[in-house]
Amino acid sequence: MQQYEITEAQKKAFEDNEADFRRLDDQMHGIQEAARARLIDNGWDPGIEGIPCLACPCPDFMADGQLGRCRRGGCGHPFGRHDLPR
């Protein structure tokens, strides 16, 4: 990766951005856990290998959809709405 000369203010901005993205990751993980538990509590457990969707009955994420979305017909949800491996 190419190295750039950055100012202290820019370094601080990158550090703040990284901290915000970590908080977003933690929040997304919590939402996925709640969605998974809600589906299981309501009798939905596809019991399959893969990356099933948590927003619809899509059994597995299919890559190469537009803007990182699932290309499986009837789904189309972004990767983050699928049950990502922990």
C-alpha positions as semicolon CSV with decimal commas, in nm:
position;residue;x (nm);y (nm);z (nm)
1;M;0,000;0,000;0,000
2;Q;0,128;0,343;-0,088
3;Q;0,223;0,553;0,212
4;Y;0,110;0,914;0,231
5;E;0,246;1,204;0,428
6;I;-0,041;1,324;0,642
7;T;-0,079;1,602;0,890
8;E;-0,155;1,547;1,257
9;A;-0,509;1,677;1,196
10;Q;-0,557;1,425;0,913
11;K;-0,417;1,146;1,131
12;K;-0,667;1,240;1,403
13;A;-0,951;1,244;1,146
14;F;-0,858;0,891;1,032
15;E;-0,845;0,771;1,393
16;D;-1,188;0,923;1,461
17;N;-1,324;0,760;1,145
18;E;-1,187;0,421;1,249
19;A;-1,348;0,456;1,593
20;D;-1,683;0,544;1,432
21;F;-1,661;0,241;1,200
22;R;-1,583;0,016;1,500
23;R;-1,897;0,146;1,674
24;L;-2,096;0,086;1,355
25;D;-1,961;-0,271;1,335
26;D;-2,060;-0,332;1,698
27;Q;-2,408;-0,192;1,636
28;M;-2,451;-0,403;1,319
29;H;-2,341;-0,715;1,507
30;G;-2,603;-0,645;1,776
31;I;-2,876;-0,597;1,514
32;Q;-2,778;-0,924;1,343
33;E;-2,784;-1,109;1,676
34;A;-3,132;-0,971;1,753
35;A;-3,259;-1,057;1,403
36;R;-3,121;-1,411;1,427
37;A;-3,278;-1,462;1,772
38;R;-3,613;-1,321;1,653
39;L;-3,624;-1,566;1,361
40;I;-3,526;-1,863;1,578
41;D;-3,785;-1,764;1,842
42;N;-4,047;-1,771;1,567
43;G;-3,950;-2,114;1,439
44;W;-3,731;-2,007;1,148
45;D;-3,403;-2,193;1,139
46;P;-3,304;-2,278;0,784
47;G;-3,040;-2,519;0,919
48;I;-2,825;-2,471;0,613
49;E;-2,466;-2,389;0,547
50;G;-2,407;-2,059;0,378
51;I;-2,502;-1,704;0,453
52;P;-2,884;-1,686;0,473
53;C;-3,062;-1,352;0,466
54;L;-3,203;-1,217;0,793
55;A;-3,455;-0,994;0,610
56;C;-3,615;-1,256;0,381
57;P;-3,607;-1,635;0,330
58;C;-3,309;-1,620;0,090
59;P;-3,100;-1,932;0,173
60;D;-2,756;-1,797;0,078
61;F;-2,596;-1,472;-0,034
62;M;-2,515;-1,470;-0,406
63;A;-2,232;-1,230;-0,484
64;D;-2,199;-1,000;-0,784
65;G;-2,533;-0,822;-0,748
66;Q;-2,558;-0,449;-0,810
67;L;-2,389;-0,235;-0,546
68;G;-2,293;-0,537;-0,337
69;R;-2,647;-0,669;-0,310
70;C;-2,750;-1,033;-0,330
71;R;-2,824;-1,129;-0,689
72;R;-3,060;-1,412;-0,590
73;G;-3,406;-1,348;-0,733
74;G;-3,649;-1,235;-0,465
75;C;-3,377;-1,112;-0,227
76;G;-3,159;-0,826;-0,345
77;H;-3,064;-0,730;0,011
78;P;-2,714;-0,600;0,086
79;F;-2,448;-0,835;0,221
80;G;-2,487;-0,690;0,572
81;R;-2,848;-0,811;0,597
82;H;-2,730;-1,169;0,562
83;D;-2,623;-1,382;0,858
84;L;-2,254;-1,305;0,839
85;P;-2,004;-1,544;0,994
86;R;-1,874;-1,427;1,330
